[in-house]
Each structure stands twice: as C-alpha cells, then as structure tokens.
C-alpha cells in the first residue's frame, strides 16, 4: 500500500469520525448556550439544570439520527473492505 493510499484512508476515517460526532457536539453546544442564557437571565446556578437538558438533547440526537449514522457507517465499512480487498485479488 502506498503512502498516498494510507493518507487517503486516514483522511476518510477522520472525515467520517467528524461527520458522525458533529450532530452530538452541535446539540450539546446549542443546548448549553440556551441553558446558559436562561441561567444568566434568571440567576439560577444549579448544576443539574445545565446537565439534564444537554443529556436529553444528545440522547434525542442519538435516537433520531441512529439510522442515518448506521447507514453512513455501513457504507464506510463496505468501501474500506473493498479498498483492502482490491489490491489482494
């Protein structure tokens, strides 16, 4: 395997990782921002208030995006296996 093929494989892996992690991170950041605004406006500084909404948002993303993520991961694995098998035979 050439160094260009290895670099392409690593690039594809990193792009897939960021694609799959982005919805979770985006949900957590947006929820944290909204809760932070709410806490600043009401002067409530309860730690549970900052954790529970973020947890619910991330779990909602996991629930609604699971099929999309599984499809993307299956496509990636199929392409990776095909790329490994191509030079072999």
Secondary structure, DSSP 8 states (H G I E B T S, - for coil): --HHHHHHHHHHHHHHHHHHHHHHHHHHHHHHHHHHHHHHHHT---HHHHHHHHHHHHHHHHHHHHHHHHHHHHHHHHHHHHHHHHHH-
